[in-house]
Amino acid sequence: MNSIKYGLRFLSLILLILANHIYASTVEEQLKANIVDSNFFRPMCNKNSRCRSALTKQFYVQNNAIPIWVQDNHIKKDAESLIAIIKDSYKDGINSNNYTLDNVEELITEYNNSKESSDRSAILANLDASLTDLFFQYANTLVYGQINIKEVYPTWNINKHSIDLIAKLNEINKNNINDIVNSLLPTDPQYQKLKDKLAIYQQIVINGGWKTIPNGPKLKLGDKSKRVQLLQERLLITGELNSIKQKGVFDKSLKKAVMLFQKSHGIYPDGIVGQSTLQALNVSAEMRTRQIELNMERIRLLPNDLGRKYILVNIPDYSLAVFDDNKMILSMPVIVGRDQKLQSCVLSSAIRYVDFNPYWYIPNSIAIKEILPKLKRDPKYLYNHNMEVFTNYGTPPIDPTTIDWKSISESNFSYKFRQIPSESNPLGQVKFIFPNSCGIYLHDTSDPELFKHSKRAFSHGCIRIGKPIDLATYLLSDKSNWTRDQILSTIKTGKNKAIYLSEPINIYIVYQTAWVNESGILQFRNDIYNIDSVAYTLVNKPVNAK
């Protein structure tokens, strides 16, 4: 009975829609019947497809079914411009095949072939709805990206403010569609720089890319071989080498070109093509193009306004930079999470305070897996490493010698460890606190020798920084009594002291494996957490390119 009842109800809805089609004569009336009065959350935008965006119906409800892409039974120029924008979406690393362009173009053809005014009104109504839906689909991609970042990287935690896309489309009454779409693009200058480089690499792909250089002995100054010639041709394509003077000869100009390549790929610039350099050289043009697209996508995930002052930590580059009015005023090396299981989180937050001579509240995972086994071998381990043990933080510490550590295992572990401020404290002399769900922070280190390594993935997830005193001095520079000398004097006391910033400063921990540096040189870095390998739905060459 229920199936009959629901069947009759569905049939009545269909008949109502058909009736409205018969009696609706203007484009506005057609839109009201097809979209506004539809009982479906996502009504049919045309006879071939349902509206993909829920915003489409909301738009026409709010605007009383007034058409926006057609006027006086004619298609407006903004409609043609929107179609052109979608067709050119490859320039932003976006796949135009993700959008309902075919339906729109079929409706335009149908309109051009139609003669009767009633038919034209119906076609134009379908076209108007389809174009509106197309706009919302594409606008959503520009603002929020074309992938579900939580599926790709579940711990990714970037706070992006929502944008009223309906209000944006309503601006078409005073702005053209090109200006509206451009206003949705990321304002970070890095986005446009990557877009310019993407065009170059897309052309390289169209031209056939570059040949693989076979494995073999290291290539260095003075060598002569077919492999050297392939190296010359490879670096000529990407611009590190301006010209080939002698084919197959490793001369000084080639060594200089190799060094430029190494610098732009985070490799020690010795001018010798060893295993790491050869590996980077042999990444295909298609993969490098895709890498640029992926990183443009990640910029889309960032807030449009990063703030006047902010800190940017780039995990694959092992670097931290401080920006003030879009100018980098301080930079330093960092140490990040060592692998996929202990990776540093991608997030946005704001540093609230600086903690001098910090306590280290040891995470349970480290306490159980690393410290407990040492305690079982040496009951004095905590004492020798300036550590305290608690049943709970906030209660008095327990004498560790009163606990039978050999009887403690992961299943019955119920203690908290804390290391007091000291030279051996792995947090060093300073830590920088910002709220985040990962429980990480920036901090100094008791092992500065690690900064000598070019690849610095050694931590449990927190970010160790190379110039903590410089960063603290900058963050507290607006406090007259917190000069560099005062900071050093406070550290010298060995006593824990927290100083709150006058105003929190934004911090973004990002994962950029491709970007353009201040000299305009495209940079690539290794995908240390294997995130680039995820199946993003992107293009790596212009649509219909031959």
N, C-alpha and C positions, 0 to 999 in steps of 0.2 A: 504493500500500500504506500509506504513512504517513497519508494522509487517512482511510482506513478504520480504521486503528489509533486515531487521535485521535478519530474519530467514535464508536467503541465505548467509548473511555474516558469521553468526555463523556456518552454514554448511560448508562453505569454510574453516573456521579455523579448524574445526574437521578433514576435509579431509587432510589439510596440516599437521596436527599433525600425522595422520595415515600414510601419505606418508613418513614423516620423520622417523617414527618408522620402516617402511618397509626397508628403505635404510640405516638407521643408524646401524652400525655393532659393533662399540666399545662402551665401557661404556662412554667415553668422548663424542662421537657423540650422544649417547642417551641423555645424560645430556643436551647437547646443544639444541637438538630438543625439549625435554620435558620441560626444565626449562628456559634456556637462551632465546630461540627464541619464547617462549610462549607469547601471547599477554595479558595474564592474570597477574594482579598484584601479585596474589598468585596462581601460577600454581598447577597442580596436582603433588604431590610428588610421588604418586603411583596410581594404578588403583582404590584404595579404598578411598583415601582421598586427599583433597586439602592441600597444605602447610599452616600451621597455622601462621608461622612467615614471615613477609615481607622481613626479612633479608636473608632468604634462597635464593631467586632469586638474590638478590644483591650480595651475596657471590659468586655464580657461574658466574655471569656476570663479577665481578672483577677478578676472577681466571680463566677465559677462559674455564669454564666448566670442569676443571680438577678434577677428583674424589679425595676425601680425605680419605674415609673410606675403599676403596678397592684398590688393587694393583695387577696387573698381573692376573686379574680375580679371585682374592681371597680376602676374608674378612680379614682386618687387626685386630690385637689384640685390638687396641684402640676402635674398634666398640663394641667388647665384654665388654670392660671396661666401656664404656658409658652406656650400657644396665645394667650392674651390679650397677653402680652408681645410676641410676634412680630407680632400684628396692630397693636400700637401702635408698631412700630419706626420708623414715619415720624417720630415725635417726636425720634428721634436721627438723622434724615436717612438712614435705611436703608430700602431697598425690600423690603417683605415678600414681593413676588412672586418674590424670589430663593430662597425657601425652600419646602419641600415641605408646605405647610399643607394643600393640597387632599387629599393622600393621607391625612393624619392625620384630617381631618374626615370623610372617607369611611369610614374604619375605625371611628370613633366611631358614625356612623350605622349601620354594619353591625352593630356590637356591640349597639346599642340594639334592633335588629330581630331579633337572634338569640335562639334559645330553647335549643337543645341545648348542653349543657355542653362537649362536645368542640369544637363550632364556636366557642364563646365563648373557649375556651383558645387556639385557633389565631389568632383575631382579636386577642385581647389580647396575644399574643406579637408579632404583627406591629405592633400599636400601640405596644407598649413599645419595640421596636427603632426604629420610625419616630420616636418622640418623642426617644429618645436621640440619634439621628442629627440630628434637628432642633436639639437643644440644641447639639451640637458645631458644626454649621454656623453657628448664630447667635453662639455664644461666640467662634468663630474670627474672625468679622467684628468683634465688639466689641474684641477684643484686637489683631488684626493688620490691620484695615481690610477693606473690601470690594473693593479693587482691587489689581492687581499694580503696585506703585509703580515697580518697575524698568522696566516697559514704558512707563509714563507719563513717568517722569523718570529716565533711566538713571544719572545721576550722583548721585541722591539717596542719601545715606549716613548713615542714622540707626541707632544701635545700640540695638535694643529687645530686652530680655531675654524669653526664652520663658516661657510659663506652662503648668503641668501641668493641662490641662483635664479630664483623667480624675479627678485628685485633686479638682478643683473640683466635679465632678458628684457625687463620693462624699460631699461635704459635705451632700448633701441629707438624709442620715440625721439631721443635727443642725440644719440650717438650711433655711428654705423657699427655693423656687426664685427668688423675687423678690430675696432677699438675695444669693443666689449670683450672679445676673445683674448686680445692682448693683455687686457687688465687682469685676466685669470692666470696668466703665466707667472711662474715664480719671479720675484723681483731680485733675488740673489744674483749678483753679477756673474757668479760662477755658472749659472744655468745657460746664459747666452754664450759664454765662452766655450762651454762644452758643445753647445748647438753648432757653433761655427766649426769646431773640430770634427763634429759628427759628419757634416757635409763633405769635408775633405776625405774622411775614411769611407763614407758611402761611395764616393767616386773611385777610391782605390779598389773597393770591392768590385764595382762595375768594370773596372779596367783589368780585373783578373787577380788582384791581390799580389802576393809575393811568393817566391819559391822557398821551400824548406832547405835549410843548410844541413847536410848530413853530419852525423856524429863523427868525431875524429879528434886528433890532438888539439891542444889549445892553439888558437890563432893569435899571432902577435907580430909586432913590428919586424919587417924583414922577410916574412913568409911569402911564398909564391905558390899558388895552387888554384884549382878550380873552385875550392871552397871559399877562398879569399874573394874570387870574382863574384860568387853568389852573395857574400857578405857586402861587397860594394853595391851590388844591385839592390839588395834589401834596404840598405841605409839611404840609398839615393831616393827610393820611393817615399820614405817617411821624412826626408829632408835633413837628416843629420849630416849627410854627405852632399856637397853641392855638385861635384862632378867627379868623373873617374879619369885620372891622368894616365895610369897604366893598368890595364885589365889584369886582375889576378895578382897584383903586387900590394902587399900590406905596407903602405908608406905612412908618413907622418900625418897626412890629412885624414887617412882612414883611422889611424889611432885616435885622433882628435874626435872623429865622428863616433867611434865606439865609446869613448868617454862620455860624450853628450848623451848617447843612448843609455848608458849605464846610470848616469845621474837622473835621467827622467824615468827610470824604472826602479829606483831605490837600491841600486847595486853599487858596490864600492868601485869608483871610477879609476881602474888601473890601466884601461886601454887594452886589456887582454881578453879575448873571447874564451872564457872557461865554461864550465857546465851551466852555471846560473845564467850567464849572459846568453849562451846559445839557446837555452830553454825559452828565455824571454823573446829572443829574436824569432823563434819558430812558432810563437802563438800566431794563429792565422789572422788575416785582415778581417775576416768575418767575426771572429771572436773578439778582437779589439773593438770593432764597431759595436757589437752587442754590449761590450763592457761599458762603453760610453753611454749607450742608451740606458743601461741599468742604473748608472750613476745619475743621469738626468732624472730618472724615475725617483731616486732617493731624495733628490733635492725637492721634488714635488711634495714629498712627505713632510718636509720641514715647514714650520710656520713662515708666512711671508715676511713678517717683521721679526727679525731675530733680536732686535733691541739696539739701542745706540752703542751700548757696551756689551760685549759678550765673550765667552770663552768657547773655543771650538777644539775638541779633541778628535783627531782622526785615527781610528784604531789601526787600519792597515798601514798607515804611514808612521805609526809610533810617534805622533807629534801632538803638541798643544800650541795653540796660538790665541793671543788676546787681541780683540779688535775694538777700536774706539773710532766712531764715525767712519766705519768701513775701511779703516786703515789698520794693518797689523802693527802693533806697537811692542809686542813681546812674543817670543817663541821659545820652545824648549822641547827636548826629547822626552818621551814617556815610555813606560813599560806597561804592557797590557796583559790580559788574561791569556794563559799559555796555550789553550786549545779549545776545541768546540765544547767540551764539557765544562771548562772553566773560563768561558769567554766573557769579555767585558760587555756589559749591556749597552745597547743603543738607546739613548734617552734624552729628554730635555728636562731641565730643572733650573734652580737658581741657588747659587752658593749663599748661605746665610751667615756662617761664621767661620773664623779661623781658630784652630785649636793648637796651642803651643804645648810642647812636651806632652803629647797625647798618651792616654792609656790605650792599649789594644784589647778590645773586647773580642776574644777569639771565637770565631764561628764554630758551631757544634761539629760541622763536617771536618774542620781542621783539628779540633780538639780530639775527636774520636779516631780519625784515620792517621793522624801524624803525631800528636803529642801523647796519647794514651799508650801506644806501643813503647815509646821511649821511657815513659813513667814506669812501666812494668819492668824494664831492664834497670832503671836507675830511679829509685824513690826520691832522690834529691834533685831530680831534673827541674821541677818547678822552682825550687829555691835557687838553683844555679843559674836560672834564666830569668830571675826577677818576676816570676809569675805567682799569682794568687789563685786560690780556688774557693768557690762559693757554691752554696746550694741554690742561691738566687742573687743576682746583682741587687745591691741595696741592703743586703744583710751582711753581718760581719764575716770576714774571711775565715776559712777552716784551716787548721793545721794539717797539711797534706800527709804528714807522717802517721796520722791517726787513721788513714784510709788504707785498706788492703787493696791496692791497685791491681794485683794479680787476679782478684775475683771480679773485677769490673770488665764488662764487655759492652759492645755496641747496644745490646738489648736492654741492659740495666744501667747504662750511663745516665746520670742525673745531675751532673755538675756543670759549673760555669768557670771558665778560665779567663784571667785578665793579666796582661803584662803591664807592669808599672813603667812610667817614663824612665828611659835609660838609653845608653849608647847601643845596646843590643836590640832595642825595640824595633821591629821591622817597619813601623810607621815613621821612624826617624824623629825629627824635631817638630814637624808641622803636619797637620792634616786639614783638609778643607771640606766642610760638611754641606751637603745639599740633599733635601728629601728625595727619595726614590724607592721604588718597590724592590729593587735589586739589592739594596743595602750596601751600596758601594760608595766610595769617596775618593778624592785625590789625596795623595800623601807623599811625604818625603820617604827615603829609604835608608836603612842601615848598611846597604850594599851598593854604593854608587858605582862600583866597578862594572856592574851590569850595563851601564849606559854606553860602554865602549863597544858593545855589540851592535851590528847594523840591524839584526832582527831581534826584537826585544819583546817576545811573548813569554813572560816568565811568571806572572802573578796568578793569584787565585781569582782574579776578576776586578779587583780595585786597580786604580790607575796610579802608578808611581811616577812622580814628575822630577825632571832634572834640575830645575831651578826654583825650589820651593820658597826660598827667602825673597827672590825677585817677585814671585807671584804674590806673596803676602804683603810685601812693601807696596805693590801696585794697588791691591784690594783695600788696603788701609790708608792710602795716601791722602784721603780727605779728612783724616783724623790727625790733628796737629801734634798730638803727643805720641803718635805711633810711627815714628821714623824708622829707618832701617836700623839705626843704632839701638833704638828702644826695643825693637824686635829681637835683635841679637842679645841684648842684655836680659830680656825676659827668658829667652831660651837657655841662657847660661845659668839661671837659677835652678833649672831642672824641675821646677814646679809646674803643674798643669794649669793652664789659663786659657779660657775661651774669650775671644773678642768678636763681637757681632759687627757686621758691616753696616755702615750707615744706610745703605740701600742694597738689597740682594742683587747679584749680577747673574744674568742668564748664562747657563752652561749647556752646551750641546755635545753629546758624545755620538759621533756619527761613524758610518762605515762607508767611506769613499775610496774605491779602488781606482778611480780615474777622476782627475780634475786638472785645471789649468793653473799654473803658478803665476806669481806676480810678474814674471818675465814673459808671460804668454806662451810658455812651453807646456805641452800636454804631458801629464804625469800618469804613469800606471804603477800599481802596486800589487803584490801577490794577494790572493784571496785567502787569507790565513785561516778563516773559519769556514771556508767552502760554501759561502753564501751565493757567490756569483753563479754557481753551477745549478742553482734551483731553476726549474722550468718556467721562467717568466715568459709571458706571451707578448713578445716584442718583435719588431722587424729589424733587419740589419741591412736592408737596401731599399731604395725607393720602389714603391709599388709600380708594377709594369715596366720597371727598368730592364733593359736588355743587356 
